[in-house]
Amino acid sequence: MHTTAGERIIIRGGTVGAPDRHGLIIEVRGDEGQPPYMVRFDDGHESLVYPGPDCVIEHVPHAG
């Protein structure tokens, strides 16, 4: 998984009925866009995330 700061991440709910968690990647700590990522979730909580198969990155198109 590769990403850059400013892109969004979605972590799917782990059980039936569990809500998805959405957040903004504010820092990429791995080499060349690799995890871990510092994420600010929409509820304001910040956490270091090592994404698993339940994660989706929303890549933002770059102008240029």
Sequence and secondary structure as in RCSB ss.txt:
>XXXX:A:sequence
MHTTAGERIIIRGGTVGAPDRHGLIIEVRGDEGQPPYMVRFDDGHESLVYPGPDCVIEHVPHAG
>XXXX:A:secstr
    TT EEEE  SSTT   EEEEEEEE SGGG S EEEEETTS EEEE   TTEEEE      
